[in-house]
Amino acid sequence: MSRAPIYFPVDVPPQMPGRQPRLGADGAGTTYFERDEELDEYLAAKREAVRVLDAAPDEERAAAWLRDALGREHPGTVDGLGALDDAVRAVQEDVVLMRRPSGAEAAAAIASYLHVSFATGWCPDCACGRSFLDIHAPVPERHAFVEANRRRLANNLFGDDRRTAVRFVWTVTPDARLDRRRCPRGLHPTVTASWDGATTAWLRVERQVIVPLSDVLSVFLIRVYRHDVRALTAERRDVLRRSVAAMDPALAAYKGLADHRAAIAALLA
């Protein structure tokens, strides 16, 4: 099985939410689902899904799409996969379904189903049933994510041309754990880590694939990649160091990096 690809969506200064090419474009990957030598680790760490009460029709539609896409991209992997929960447990990606209420704007779409095992600094349980705008409220109003643009970005979920977009977000962490969830209300499990004594840093990249299925239903795929910075080229370590240094205070605080820039710079030297 192939090694995990190395996506490096790091700009100086960093941008939010970053580049959003079409699936198949240079640097975006060519398949919805990527399978590599870390497959078993990901599948073993899968958690349970959370959902709103009336999500069954959405799940059936999404499960049919997932089985079809996975069967085309990775033949022989869909045998026995029926319900959406079973299908998601067979892929390395997390899956979120966004449902737009009848007559509502795209930004009012709610997360009706979340099979998220590898969250990066957010709480899937808290996001269930909340709207696109509510879920993204903690994200700093920077670059493409300024308030005036958020409703326009939500339109990508249900675009008339069924455009499949890929976007990347990244951060730097002190450990390689797949699950880095954080519940700000203290009601659900939270993963914590300390930079104290860290011997390396990990570049954590999310490849997010937005798949409109209809005018009211969208699949949101999230694949996490972890790269020990010691395995990056010297040029990429330098770009990453300069990007973290150039990150504005609000974005650095949101990513949990504001108080650790000196430690990160030392690990990237």
Phi, psi and omega in degrees: 000145186288161175283155178296136178293156176253103173270138183227076184271043188262122177249159175236112353287164181293149180247154175235129359272007179098182183295145181227072179283170173285153174303133181097346177288163181303126178083002183254351187086160185248352183233154175295318186244130179247133181238133182213189187294348179266009185309309185299322179297317181294313184295325180292338184263006182295138178260187177272155178279157168239148187206158170278164189295327186256034185274354188305313179299321177297318181296320179296317179295315182292323179296320178297316178296316183298314180299320180294313182295316181294322179295324178286321185277326183223076184306142178088003183257357186254001180301128177082359180274120181242276181295159183300320179305315180294319181295319181292329179290353180259002182235158180278348181276149163278156183227132175233137173254133177247126182244125178267122177300150182305125177080358184270161175287161182300324183294345177272358179302141182251154174281102185271342183206130178225111170253080188242115181251344189231050182295146178248091173076019177219174189242106179302322179299320180289331183282339185300127179083359181263160184277165176306314181294319180295316182298322184267005181303323180289345182290130180304146179277078183232146172055232183289350182261021173294158186307319183295339184263347190295321178293323177295318178297324179297332180297338178297339181292331187227034185303143181299331182270009180053042182291124175267111183256153176238132175228157182235140169231155183212161172206180177238134184230161180272358180212169188260010183299138180293318184268115179235042184289152178216126178256109183295339181268354179071020183264342186228167182304141179231137177258125180242156178206157182237144174280348181298123178078006180298135180262348175203172174239156181240125171282119181250117184243135172252126170262114185250122182248122182258117186240099175291124177263334179198188178288349183231358184224135180222144173258134180239111181261138179231118176244127181263136173235142178236133181227120173298125185297339178292340179269354177280156176293159178300323179296316180291323176299321180293318177298317180296317179299315181291326179293315178298319180294327183272356183294132181290156188304319182295318180291320178297320178294318179299321180277355180076025184251351190304322184266007188231016184296322180295317179296319180294316179301320179294322180287340180266355183295000000 
